[in-house]
Amino acid sequence: MDRKEGKAYRLLYRNHIRKDVVLSTVSGVASTKESIVRHFDRDFPALDIITTKSFQVTPNPGNTGPVVVSPEEGDFGNSVGLRNPGMEYAYSYLSKLRSEGLCKILNVSVSASNPEDFITLVKKFDPVADMIELNFSCPHAAKGFGATIGSDEELVRTYVEKIHSATKDRRSLLIIKLTPNVPSIAKMAEIAIRSGADGVAAINTVGPREYFLDGHEILHNKLGGKGGASGEWVKEIAFDAVRSIRERIGDEPIILSMGGISTSEDVEKMLSCGADSVGIGSALARIHPGLWPSYFEALKKKEDVKSFFTMSHENLEYRKHRVTDISMYDEETVILTLDGESTCRAGEFVFLFLPGLGERPFSVARRKPLSFIIKVKGPFTEGVKKLREGDVIYMRGLSGAPVATEKAEKALLIGGGTGTVVLNLLAEKLEKEGTEMSFRIGVKCLPESGKGLLEDELRKYGKYVVVPDDGIPGRVLETIGKDDVDDKTVYYIVGPTLMMKKGADRLVSLGVSPEKINISVETMTMCGIGMCGECVVGDRLPCREGTFFSWKYITENGVEL
């Protein structure tokens, strides 16, 4: 089928004249993994286009955290760094989604540093894509990628000509995503269209800009802490860019727009500027994920959406703390105590930030004194280990959400390794609910003190049994038998992923209903505000919706641990 006969072209062609509200996700925000693409497809009736993150021929680990900052409410700086799983993996799950009956228009974003790789990517994704968006615009990509292409007229011309010529029989529309960081984005759009593109996307983030905390670079990347600006503060730039592009290229080519759009008034203005679709990106970080479908529906109906913006940029504000005590539980586990306190509850977590080393998410072991129990296993945690009394460390959050505990007479709480820290706050909640508790705690080996992690705290809540592995990882699970199982008990498992899976399987084999088994899932968490989609579990984002999941949810949603 000719691409101009496809549903994407029919929906978008001259829509800036019709002004129908056509809504899209944008590359790199939320719709970044298989399960959440499926969620957007099935559960968002008002959404028209799903845009993927930018895929490359080979996997790219991207940048480590922090990858996002928020100087003011609604304003963001970001530097994910084109993190992606690579072409083959991405194609496998997108083709799977197609075979399942994906019904939204699929816009596959791709990134490369030469025309040959772009051609490879376009040919690879053409069978599953309705549109393929070439990333000529990322302002914080490595040299040779993103905006370093889109800022050079000759590169735009030669790249698009070569890609178009090599893929003339493609079924998908060829869209060029442009950077606003040029003297004339309209001229770049005209060059792209004349060279063979079916349309353009505008704008990507503005910048890059620098973001500092007490004189320290916040974003952790190879660009000296620079990152693109998105959100409210780029909105007017986006309007002007789309307006100038439409005036330059005429009515025929397609324009996919994005850039700080958050309200129905913004959507209408963008359509009046000449856009054929309107992308929603960083605005989602200000809305609870459970409200996203309703938010898109309200935009589609041109309703007031201000009530949806319940998430505050406070989750991205860093607070300075000083070390008041630091000790070793064993040779690879640090107990870090800071001044101040926290309101953290079970299911929530915070990020700790060390300038120059980045940030990592951690559960709070004790609210007051504010304490963390951290396993040393990389440069960041090695940096934590080297801290001394009086040193400064920064904290942001809360992320996540409090666990919704089931009312029960009894609870068995099973912990492994440093995952045990979650149980202290959980036990506090269960005690208030009148639940009788017992604990089974696995450790690699007992330290000289002979005590398990948080033993003094947890013994206050119920029977505490600590089980050293003795060379058998997860040996604590062997202590769970039929005597531990009855219909009055709920079960909570925290610890390494494999241990939690084995523990849940063991309980099920003993006759426990999967809905009575709860695990705390610690997936890759980057932004902590629901923007990047990296932490998704099924159709939920732990960084916004909490880290606890029932085993029933895990199995029914095919979540791989």
N, C-alpha and C positions, 0 to 999 in steps of 0.2 A: 504494500500500500504506500502511495506517495505520502510523504510527511505532511503535506498541506491538506490531506484528506483525513488526518488523524484528529482525535478528540482534543488534543492540546491546541492545535492550530485553530480548530473551529471555536473553541472557548475563548481564545485570546485575541484572535485577529480582529483589529479595529474595536476592541472592547473599550478603549478610552473614549470612543465616540458613543457607544451604547451606555457606558458607565455602570455596568452590572458589577456588583461587589464580588470580585474573585480573590480569594484569600489563599495565602501560601505560607508554609514554614520557610525559614531561610537556612542556608548552609551553616553548619556548625552549632546550631542552637536546637536543643531538644531532640529533633528527629534524627538521631545519630547512630542508633543501633537497631538490630532486627526487631526486637520485641516492641520497641517504642514506635517504630515505623508501622508495625502491625496495629498498634493501639491507635495511632493517628488515622489510619485507614478505616478501621472498623467503628471507632467510637466518636469520631468528629464529623457529624453530617454536614456542618457548615464549612468545612475545609475543602478546598478544591485541589491544591497542589502540595505534594510532599517533596521537599528538597533535602537531599542527603548531605552529609558532610563531604568535604573534598577528598576523594580517593586518589591515591597515587599507584604507580605500577607496583612498587614494593612497599611494605609496611613502614610507617614512620611513627616513632614513639612520641613525637612532639615535645613540648616543654613540660617540666615538672612544675608543681604549684609553688607559689600562687600563679594562677592563670587569669584571674579576674580581680578587679578592684572597683569600688564605687565611690568616687569623690563626693558626689551629691546624690540625693534621691532621684532615681531614674536615669542617672548617667553612669556609664560603665567604661572601663578600660579592660582589654582582654589580650591574651597572648597564648592561645592553645598550641600554636605552632604546627598546624596541619596534621595533628595527631590522627592516624587512621590505620586500619588493619591491612591495607593493601588491596590491589585489584582483584586477585583471585578469591580471597575470602569474601570481599564485598559482593562480587558477582554471584557467589554461591548462595548467599542469603537473599539477595534481591531476586534471583531467579526462583528461589523457593517461595518467596512471597508472591511472585507472579503466578506460580503454579497453584497457590492457594486461592487465587482470585482477587489479587490487589485491584481495587477499583479506582482509587484516586489517580490523578495525573502524577507521574513520577519524574522528577527532575533530578538527574544524577549529576552531582558536582564532581569535577575532576581537576587535578593539579599536576603539572609537570614543569620541567625546566628546558624542554626542547620540543620541537614539532613532532618528532618521531614518537616520543612517549605519549604525547597528546593523541596522536593518530591511533596508537595501540589502545589507549583507554577508550576512545570514541568507538572503535570497532568492537571492543569487548563488551561495552555496556549497551550498545545500540539495540540488541535484541530485547532488552528488558526495560529500556528507558523510553519515555515520551519526549523528553527534552534532555540534552546534555549541556551542562553549564561549565564552560571553561574558566577556571579561576585565574584571571589576569590581574588580580586585585588585592590579595591578602597583604596588608602592610607590615606584618611581622613574620613573614615567611623568610626562609633562607635565601641568600643571593641566588638569582637565576629563576626564582619562583615568584608567583603572585604579582605584586605591584611592580617588580623590576621588569616584568614583561609589559604590563599595561601602561607603564609610564613612557614607553618608547614607541613613537609612531611607526618606525620601520619594523620593529619586532611585531607589533600588532598586525601590520599589513602582511608580513611574510608568514607569520604563524598561521593566521586565519586562512590565507590563500592556500598554503600547503595542506592544512587539515581539511579544508573544504574540498579541495581537489582529490585528495586521497579517500574521501568518504562520501562521494556524491550519491551513492546508492543507499545511504543511511535512511532509516525510517523515522529517526528522532530529529527534532529541531535542534539546531546548533545555536546556543546562546553564549554570548561573551560577557562575563561579569567584569565590570569596569571599576577602577579606582577613582575616587574624587580628588586624589592628591596629584593632580596634573593641572596645567594652565587651562586646558579646555577639554572637559570630559565629553562634550558634544562632538568635538572633532574626532576624538578617539572612537566614539560610537559610529560616526559616519565612515571612518576607515574600516571598522569591523564589518559593517553592513556591505560596503562596496566590495569587500574582499570575500564575501560569501556567507556571512552569518545570517541566520534567520531573525535574530533579535539580540538585545542586550539586557543585562541585569545591572541595576544601579540603585543604591551605591553599596560598596563594601565599607568597612570601617574607615574612619578618618585618622590621619596620623602617619606613622606612629608617634605617640607622645610618651613622656616620661612620667612616672608616678613614684612619689617618695613618701617614706615614713620616717620621721626624725632624721632626715638626711640619708636614709638607706633606700636603695632601689627595692621596690616591692615585687614587681613581676620578675620571675626567675627564668631568664632566657639568655641566648647568646647575643642579643641586640642591646646589651647594656640596660636591661630593664624596660625597654620601650614596648608599647603595645598599642593596638588600635583603639579608637574611641567609638563607642556606639551608644544608642539610647537617645534620650531627649535632646542632648546638646548637639546632635548632628542632624536633627529633623529638618531644619530650614535649609541646610546644605543639600539634603536629599531632595527636597522640593525643587530647589533651584536647578539641581543637576538633571532631574527628570524633565523639567520644563524645557531646559535648553536642548536636551537630547531630542525631544519630540519636535521642536521647531527645526532642528537641523536635519533629521532623517525622514520627516514626513509621516504619513499615517500608516504606511504599509508594514514596516518592521514592528516586531513585538518588543515591548518594554516590560520587564519584570522589575518592580520597584520594591525597595526596602530602605530602612534607615530611620530609626527612632519612632516608628509608627506605633501608636498605642490606643488611640481613641477612634470612634466612628467619624468624628470631624476630620481627623488625620487621614483616614481612608478616603473620604470624599474629596479632600483637597488633593491627595495624591492622584486620584483618578482624573481630577480636573486639570492636573499638570501634564497629563498625557500617558499615565501608566495604564497598562492592560491588566495587571494583577498587583496586589499589594501584599508584601511579605511582613510577617509578624515574627520578631526575633527576641531582642532583649526584654521586651515588655513582659514576656512569660516569666521572667525571673521575679517579677513583682506580684505574681498571681499564684495562689495555691494550685498545684497540678490537678487536683480534683475538680477545679473550676475551669480548667482550660476549655473543655468542650462547650460549656455555657458561654464563656467569653467569646469564642469564635462565632457562636450562634447570635450573640448580641451584636457583634460587629456586622454580621451579615444582614441583620435587620435594622442596622443604623440606629441602635439604641445607645443610651448613656451607659458607659462601662466603668465609670470612675469607682463604683463600689467594689469592683473586682480587685483593686490594687491594695491588698491587705498585707503584702510582704514588705518589710522595711529593709533599707540598705544597711541597717545596724548590724546585720549578719556579716557584713564585709568591713566593719569598723574594727580596727585593731586596738587592743587595750594592753598597756605596758604592765608587766609583772616582774617582780624580782624573786630570785631563788632564795628561799629561807632554809631549805635543807635538801640535800641530795645524798642518797646512799644506794648501795647495791643489795638487792634481794638475793641474787646469786650472780655468777660471773657474767651473765648476759641480760640481766633485768635490772633496770634503773627505777628507783622510787624517787620521784621528783615532787617537791613541795614548794608552792609559791605563796606569796602574800595575796591577800584578798580572798574572795570566795566565788562560788558559782551557784546558779539556780538550776543547773543541769539535772534532768531526770532520765531514768532508764529509757533508751530509745533515741536519746539525743546525744550529740557529741560536739566537740569544738576543734578548731585548728590551732596548732602551735606554730609560730613563725620565728625562725632564726635568720636574720639578714645574712645573705650570702649562701645560705644552705637551703632556703625555701621553707615550705610548710608541709605539715602532715596532719591528718585527722586523728584524734584520740578520744576515747571515752574518759570521763571524769571518774576517778576512783573514790575520792572524797570531796564533798563540797566545801567543807571548812574543817581544818585547813585545806585549801585547794591542792589536790594531790593527783598525780598520774603514775601509773605503773607501765613502764615502756620497755619493750624488748629491743635490744640493740641489734640492728641488722642492716645498716646502711649508713651513708654519709650523714644524713640528718640526725638519726638517733645516736650516732657516734658523737655528733656535736652536742647533743643533749647530755651524754655521758660526761663530757668534758666541762660542763657548766660547774660553777662554784657558787657558794653562798654570796648573795649580793649581785650576781650577774642578771642581766635583763633578758627576758624572753617575752614575745608578744602572743596574744591569744585573740581569736575572733570566733564568733558564733554566739548563739546556739544554732546548730543545724540539726536536722532530724525532727522527730516529734515523739512525745511521750507514748510509751507502749500502752495499749488498751488491754489490761489484764482481765482474764475471765474470772468471775466470782467462783471461788472453789474453796472447799474445806481444807485441802492440802495441796502443797506444791513441792515437787522435787526439782531442785536447781542443780544443774550439772555444768561444771566449768572446766576448761582446759587452758593451760598456759596463761598468758596475760589477758585472754578473753574473760577471765574470772572477774576482772575489775567491774564489768557491767552488773554483776550480781549484787553488789552492795546497795546501789540505788534501787534496783528492782526489789530486793528484800525489804527495804524501807517502805516501799509502796504496798507490798503484799501484807506486811504487818498491819498497816493502817486498815486494810480490808479484812483483817481477822483471819488470815490464811496461816495454817500451820505449815512450817517449812522444814526441809532437810536438805543438806548439801553434799554433793560428791565432787570433789575437786581433784583434778589430775595435774601433777607437776612432773617436769622432766626428772628432777631429783630434789630431795629436800635439802635446804641449805643448813648451815651449822646450827641455826636456831631451832631446827626441827619443825618449823611451822609452815603451813601452806599459805598461799597468797590470801591476804585479808582475813586470816583466820580469826584474829581477835574481834574484828567487826562482825563477821558472819556468824560466829558462835552465839552472839547475842540473840539471833533470830531463830536458831534451831540446831538440830544435830548436824555436826560438821565432820565429814570423813575426808581425809586427804590420802591420795593414792599415788605414789611415785611410779613412773613408767617402768623403771628397771629394764630399760632397753626395748620395751614394747610400747610404741606410741599409742596413746588413747587407752591405756590399760584400765583406766578408771571405768570404762564402759563395761568391762567384764564383771564389775561388782553389781550391775543392775540385773535383777532377776524378777521372777514372778511375784515375789513378796513385795516388790515396789509398785505393783500395778493394781489399781482398782479404779472404779468409776467416780471416786471422789477427788482424784488427784489430777492436777495439770502439770505439765512438764516444760521446763525452760532449759535450753542448751546453748551455751556460749563457748567459743573457742575457735581453733583452726577449722577451716571449712570441711576437710575430710573427717575430722572427729565429729562434727555436728551431723554430717550425713550418716556416718556409721551409727551414731547415737540414735538418730531418728529411726533408721531402719531397724535397729535392735528393739526399740520400744514398740514399733508397729508389729514386729514378729512376736512380741509378748502380748499382743492384743490391744494395744493402746490406739485409740482413734486418732488419725492424723490431725484432726482439728484441735486436739488437746495438747499437741506438741508444738512448741514455739522455738524458733532459732533466731539469733541475731546475725544478720547477714552483713558482712563487711566487704562490699564490692569496691572497685576503684572509684574513689570520690575525688573530683578535681575542683569544681567551683563551689560546691556546698550550698548552692542557691537554686538548683533546678534548671540551670541554663544549659550546661554542656551535655546532659543526658548520659554521661559516662557510667553513673552508678545504677542505672535502671535494673530493676528486678521484676520480671513480668511486665506489667504496665505501671509500676510504681517507682517513684524516685526516693530512695531512703534518705537522701539529704534534705528532703522536704516532708516526707511522709513517715519517717521513722525506720529504724533498723530491724524491728522484730516482724517476723512473718510466721504464719502457721505452716506446718508441714503440708497441710491440705492445699494451701495456696501455692506452695512451691511445686508440688507434684502436679496439680491440675493445670498450672501454667507452663509446665515443661521447663522450669528454670534449671539451668545447669550450674551446679556448684563446683 
